[in-house]
């Protein structure tokens, strides 16, 4: 009975307003995130532009947040409005208060009138913010009131992290890094083409202050003996260390061996672990093979006196 022409006009107008509001968020929030990222208050990745020259990471984050709110609040407008209202009026209040400070700082012609207008606006929106926050506190406004100070605290922590990292990485604070001896380790299960590539790379690094060791993790004596014979056949005279692994585990025993070796290092000595790897032509072929090299590299990068180098062998037939 009540669905006349005005009803549909009202619905269309409401939809247009909501679309414009959503568009404003997606247009403005990524730019704001980029400015925060440039200043170091959020991860730098949000300051990067995509191939379409937009701040795509900010858009994706806003999209994920929007979806999460819709799902958590079951797309209920009555539940979402308090979140929106508190956030919007708080932003209006802060923005206009900031304009008052700006007018009084720059003091352009007619600044007092402008400051008065912004001051009145800030006061009104501030009162509205407090009214909505108090009356709709249990209806969902508490979430915004809790989230905002937590976000500010997080931003300050991120800023401090970037400042500390910048100070530590500065060349002005550089302590000379002298390497007096380099222990090169090559993990090797068999004498394959990737392993031979890694050996050649190790040879290019060798000098009087370098020793090269092949490390073989063995679950039985046959595999170790087979590798030893292959090395003799190829006239490869580097030391071969066999690490026993009765439970067929690879990463654990190898890491323990390297960890024990690291503990014996003297000042100026380092360990370089050269990992032979093969590279497939397609990403899904890569998933068909174990990720031993990647796992070992990830674990070893956490160690202070260990350098990790990956020597790729690109497969021709796949």
Backbone torsions as a table, in degrees:
resi	resn	phi	psi	omega
1	UNK	NA	-38.5	-173.1
2	UNK	-91.9	5.1	-176.1
3	UNK	-91.3	74.9	177.2
4	UNK	-97.3	-168.4	-177.1
5	UNK	-60.1	-41.1	-178.4
6	UNK	-64.4	-32.9	178.8
7	UNK	-60.7	-47.6	-178.5
8	UNK	-69.6	-34.6	176.2
9	UNK	-63.2	-42.3	179.3
10	UNK	-64.7	-42.8	179.4
11	UNK	-64.1	-43.0	179.8
12	UNK	-64.8	-42.3	179.2
13	UNK	-63.2	-42.0	178.4
14	UNK	-61.8	-44.1	179.9
15	UNK	-62.0	-42.4	-179.7
16	UNK	-63.5	-42.6	179.2
17	UNK	-61.6	-43.2	-179.3
18	UNK	-67.4	-38.5	177.7
19	UNK	-63.3	-43.3	178.4
20	UNK	-63.7	-40.1	178.8
21	UNK	-63.1	-43.6	179.2
22	UNK	-65.4	-41.6	179.8
23	UNK	-62.9	-38.8	179.0
24	UNK	-60.7	-42.0	179.3
25	UNK	-63.6	-46.4	-177.7
26	UNK	-71.8	-22.3	176.6
27	UNK	-82.5	-38.2	-173.3
28	UNK	-92.4	-39.7	-174.4
29	UNK	-61.4	-44.9	179.0
30	UNK	-61.9	-34.7	178.1
31	UNK	-68.2	-42.3	177.1
32	UNK	-63.0	-41.4	178.6
33	UNK	-62.9	-38.1	178.7
34	UNK	-63.7	-40.2	178.9
35	UNK	-66.6	-41.4	177.3
36	UNK	-63.8	-39.5	179.8
37	UNK	-66.4	-40.2	178.6
38	UNK	-61.9	-36.4	178.9
39	UNK	-81.2	-8.9	176.1
40	UNK	90.2	18.1	-178.3
41	UNK	-93.0	-18.0	173.3
42	UNK	-135.9	166.8	-176.3
43	UNK	-52.1	140.5	-176.0
44	UNK	-59.1	-23.2	-176.2
45	UNK	-59.4	-23.8	-178.4
46	UNK	-78.5	-7.3	177.5
47	UNK	-94.0	-2.5	-178.3
48	UNK	-87.3	139.1	175.4
49	UNK	-93.8	145.6	177.6
50	UNK	-84.5	-172.3	-178.6
51	UNK	-68.3	-14.3	176.0
52	UNK	-97.3	11.4	176.8
53	UNK	62.3	30.8	173.0
54	UNK	-120.2	161.9	179.1
55	UNK	-81.7	78.9	-169.8
56	UNK	-65.3	-31.3	-179.7
57	UNK	-66.2	-37.9	175.4
58	UNK	-65.2	-39.9	178.9
59	UNK	-63.9	-44.2	-179.8
60	UNK	-64.5	-39.6	178.5
61	UNK	-64.6	-44.6	179.0
62	UNK	-63.6	-39.4	178.3
63	UNK	-63.0	-44.7	179.3
64	UNK	-63.8	-42.2	178.0
65	UNK	-63.9	-40.5	179.4
66	UNK	-63.8	-44.4	178.7
67	UNK	-62.4	-42.1	-179.5
68	UNK	-61.8	-44.0	179.4
69	UNK	-63.8	-42.0	179.7
70	UNK	-62.8	-41.6	-179.0
71	UNK	-69.7	-48.0	-177.2
72	UNK	-62.6	-40.5	-177.6
73	UNK	-97.3	13.8	175.5
74	UNK	52.8	34.6	177.7
75	UNK	56.0	27.9	179.6
76	UNK	-84.2	116.7	-179.5
77	UNK	-61.1	-39.7	-178.5
78	UNK	-62.7	-30.5	179.5
79	UNK	-83.1	-31.2	-175.4
80	UNK	-84.5	-27.8	-177.2
81	UNK	-57.5	-45.3	178.8
82	UNK	-57.5	-38.2	178.3
83	UNK	-62.7	-46.8	-178.0
84	UNK	-64.0	-47.2	-174.3
85	UNK	-64.0	-46.7	-179.1
86	UNK	-61.9	-46.2	-179.1
87	UNK	-62.3	-43.9	-177.5
88	UNK	-66.8	-49.5	-176.4
89	UNK	-70.9	-30.2	174.7
90	UNK	-66.7	-41.4	177.6
91	UNK	-62.9	-43.3	177.3
92	UNK	-59.1	-43.6	-178.3
93	UNK	-62.1	-48.5	-178.3
94	UNK	-65.5	-42.2	-178.0
95	UNK	-62.8	-45.1	-178.0
96	UNK	-72.3	-34.6	174.9
97	UNK	-63.8	-38.1	176.8
98	UNK	-63.7	-36.7	178.2
99	UNK	-66.6	-36.3	177.2
100	UNK	-60.7	-45.5	178.6
101	UNK	-62.5	-41.3	-179.1
102	UNK	-63.3	-46.0	179.9
103	UNK	-59.6	-44.2	-177.4
104	UNK	-72.6	-20.0	178.6
105	UNK	-83.8	-46.9	-176.9
106	UNK	-81.1	-31.5	178.9
107	UNK	52.3	54.1	175.4
108	UNK	-74.7	175.2	179.7
109	UNK	-63.2	132.5	-179.8
110	UNK	74.6	21.2	-174.7
111	UNK	-69.1	-29.1	-177.4
112	UNK	-64.9	-40.7	178.1
113	UNK	-64.7	-42.7	178.5
114	UNK	-63.9	-42.7	179.1
115	UNK	-64.0	-36.3	179.4
116	UNK	-65.2	-44.6	179.7
117	UNK	-61.0	-48.9	179.9
118	UNK	-66.5	-33.2	178.3
119	UNK	-66.4	-43.7	177.6
120	UNK	-63.5	-44.6	179.0
121	UNK	-60.1	-43.4	179.6
122	UNK	-63.8	-39.5	179.6
123	UNK	-65.1	-46.2	-178.3
124	UNK	-62.9	-50.1	-178.7
125	UNK	-67.0	-30.6	176.0
126	UNK	-64.4	-42.3	177.6
127	UNK	-63.8	-43.5	178.8
128	UNK	-61.1	-40.8	178.8
129	UNK	-59.4	-46.6	-178.5
130	UNK	-66.4	-37.5	179.6
131	UNK	-64.9	-48.6	-179.7
132	UNK	-63.4	-42.8	-178.5
133	UNK	-62.4	-36.9	-178.4
134	UNK	-79.9	-42.2	-176.4
135	UNK	-77.8	-29.6	-178.3
136	UNK	-108.8	21.7	-175.1
137	UNK	-58.1	-52.4	-177.5
138	UNK	-76.6	-14.8	-178.9
139	UNK	-81.9	-2.2	178.2
140	UNK	135.5	-12.8	-179.4
141	UNK	-64.7	-25.4	179.9
142	UNK	-59.5	-31.2	-178.3
143	UNK	-63.5	-43.8	179.2
144	UNK	-68.2	-43.0	-178.6
145	UNK	-64.2	-27.6	176.5
146	UNK	-84.3	-39.4	-174.3
147	UNK	-68.7	-39.1	-174.5
148	UNK	-61.6	-52.2	178.6
149	UNK	-64.6	-32.6	178.2
150	UNK	-66.8	-39.6	177.5
151	UNK	-65.4	-41.6	178.5
152	UNK	-60.9	-43.2	178.0
153	UNK	-62.3	-42.4	178.5
154	UNK	-62.7	-43.7	179.0
155	UNK	-59.6	-41.3	-179.9
156	UNK	-66.6	-37.8	177.8
157	UNK	-64.5	-43.0	179.3
158	UNK	-63.8	-42.7	178.3
159	UNK	-59.7	-43.8	179.7
160	UNK	-63.8	-40.1	178.9
161	UNK	-60.5	-48.4	-179.9
162	UNK	-62.8	-39.4	179.0
163	UNK	-64.6	-42.7	179.4
164	UNK	-64.9	-42.8	-179.9
165	UNK	-63.9	-43.5	-179.8
166	UNK	-60.5	-41.8	179.7
167	UNK	-65.6	-42.6	-176.4
168	UNK	-71.4	-33.0	-177.7
169	UNK	-84.5	-9.7	-178.1
170	UNK	-61.0	136.5	-179.3
171	UNK	-65.7	-18.7	179.0
172	UNK	-67.8	-23.8	-179.0
173	UNK	-100.1	12.3	-174.5
174	UNK	-71.5	127.4	171.5
175	UNK	-96.0	130.5	-178.1
176	UNK	-51.2	132.5	-176.0
177	UNK	-106.2	98.9	-177.6
178	UNK	-101.2	128.5	174.9
179	UNK	-108.5	113.0	-179.1
180	UNK	-95.3	-20.5	177.7
181	UNK	-153.7	136.4	-179.2
182	UNK	-120.3	117.8	177.3
183	UNK	-96.1	109.2	-178.5
184	UNK	-93.9	125.7	177.3
185	UNK	-114.8	135.0	176.2
186	UNK	-121.4	103.3	174.7
187	UNK	-65.0	132.0	-174.2
188	UNK	-147.4	124.5	176.3
189	UNK	-90.9	-34.4	176.9
190	UNK	-154.5	167.8	-177.7
191	UNK	-87.9	75.2	-179.1
192	UNK	-93.7	177.0	177.5
193	UNK	-62.2	-43.8	175.5
194	UNK	-58.4	-37.6	179.6
195	UNK	-66.8	-40.4	177.6
196	UNK	-65.0	-38.0	175.4
197	UNK	-59.8	-44.9	179.9
198	UNK	-62.7	-37.8	177.9
199	UNK	-63.8	-43.0	178.9
200	UNK	-63.5	-39.1	177.7
201	UNK	-64.3	-41.4	178.8
202	UNK	-62.6	-39.7	179.2
203	UNK	-60.9	-37.1	-179.2
204	UNK	-66.1	-19.8	-180.0
205	UNK	-96.0	-8.3	-170.9
206	UNK	-77.5	144.9	173.1
207	UNK	-156.3	-169.7	-177.0
208	UNK	-65.4	-18.6	-179.8
209	UNK	-101.0	19.2	-176.2
210	UNK	-129.7	136.4	169.5
211	UNK	-123.4	143.6	-176.0
212	UNK	-114.9	129.0	-179.5
213	UNK	-129.9	132.7	173.7
214	UNK	-92.1	129.4	-178.3
215	UNK	-114.2	122.9	-179.2
216	UNK	-119.5	121.2	176.1
217	UNK	-89.9	119.5	-171.4
218	UNK	-121.5	133.5	174.1
219	UNK	-97.7	-12.0	173.8
220	UNK	-151.5	159.9	-173.7
221	UNK	-71.1	-22.7	-176.9
222	UNK	-64.8	-44.9	-178.5
223	UNK	-64.8	-38.8	179.6
224	UNK	-66.1	-42.5	-179.4
225	UNK	-67.3	-37.8	177.6
226	UNK	-61.5	-43.8	178.3
227	UNK	-65.0	-39.9	-179.3
228	UNK	-61.4	-42.9	179.6
229	UNK	-65.0	-40.3	179.0
230	UNK	-61.8	-40.7	179.6
231	UNK	-64.6	-39.0	178.3
232	UNK	-66.0	-42.6	179.5
233	UNK	-59.7	-41.1	-178.7
234	UNK	-85.0	1.9	179.4
235	UNK	58.1	42.7	176.2
236	UNK	-98.4	114.5	-169.8
237	UNK	-102.8	13.5	179.5
238	UNK	-70.0	154.2	179.8
239	UNK	-64.1	136.7	176.7
240	UNK	-111.4	121.2	176.9
241	UNK	-109.2	124.7	179.5
242	UNK	-101.2	121.0	178.3
243	UNK	-101.6	119.1	-177.1
244	UNK	-74.1	137.4	177.2
245	UNK	-139.6	83.1	-175.7
246	UNK	-63.2	-22.1	-178.5
247	UNK	-99.3	16.1	176.2
248	UNK	63.2	18.0	176.8
249	UNK	-82.5	143.6	-176.1
250	UNK	-108.2	-56.9	-173.5
251	UNK	-62.3	-46.8	-175.6
252	UNK	-57.4	-57.9	-179.6
253	UNK	-60.6	-38.3	179.6
254	UNK	-66.3	-42.1	178.5
255	UNK	-64.6	-41.7	179.1
256	UNK	-62.3	-40.4	178.6
257	UNK	-61.9	-46.9	-179.7
258	UNK	-66.9	-38.4	179.5
259	UNK	-62.0	-43.7	179.0
260	UNK	-66.2	-37.2	178.1
261	UNK	-66.5	-37.9	-179.9
262	UNK	-63.9	-37.4	-179.1
263	UNK	-63.9	-22.7	-178.6
264	UNK	-92.7	-1.8	-178.4
265	UNK	-65.6	143.5	173.9
266	UNK	-96.5	169.9	-179.7
267	UNK	-58.2	128.7	179.4
268	UNK	91.6	-4.1	178.3
269	UNK	-96.5	142.9	177.7
270	UNK	-134.0	163.2	174.4
271	UNK	-115.1	129.7	174.1
272	UNK	-112.0	117.7	178.7
273	UNK	-99.4	116.9	179.8
274	UNK	-101.8	116.8	-173.6
275	UNK	-103.7	116.7	175.6
276	UNK	-76.3	130.8	178.3
277	UNK	-139.9	151.2	172.7
278	UNK	-111.0	148.9	-174.8
279	UNK	-116.9	126.5	178.5
280	UNK	-87.3	164.4	-177.2
281	UNK	-77.2	-29.1	-177.8
282	UNK	-121.6	152.2	-175.9
283	UNK	-65.8	-32.8	-176.6
284	UNK	-76.0	-25.3	171.7
285	UNK	-63.8	-36.1	179.8
286	UNK	-60.3	-36.0	-178.6
287	UNK	-69.5	-18.7	-178.3
288	UNK	-78.2	-10.2	-176.3
289	UNK	-113.9	155.0	-179.7
290	UNK	-68.3	153.5	-174.4
291	UNK	-105.3	42.5	-176.9
292	UNK	-58.7	-46.3	-178.7
293	UNK	-61.4	-43.8	179.9
294	UNK	-64.1	-43.7	-179.3
295	UNK	-64.3	-43.6	-179.7
296	UNK	-63.9	-43.0	179.6
297	UNK	-61.5	-43.2	-178.9
298	UNK	-62.9	-42.7	-178.6
299	UNK	-68.6	-42.8	-174.7
300	UNK	-72.4	-26.3	-179.8
301	UNK	-63.9	-18.6	178.9
302	UNK	-79.5	-11.8	-178.9
303	UNK	-86.5	142.8	-171.1
304	UNK	-74.2	-45.3	-172.2
305	UNK	-102.0	26.4	-178.6
306	UNK	-120.9	128.6	175.4
307	UNK	-104.0	135.1	-178.1
308	UNK	-116.6	128.6	176.8
309	UNK	-126.7	133.7	178.4
310	UNK	-107.3	125.5	179.8
311	UNK	-107.1	107.3	-175.5
312	UNK	-83.6	143.5	170.4
313	UNK	-118.5	116.4	-176.1
314	UNK	-86.6	119.5	-179.6
315	UNK	-67.3	137.4	-178.2
316	UNK	-92.3	-27.4	-171.8
317	UNK	-95.5	-0.6	-175.4
318	UNK	-132.3	NA	NA
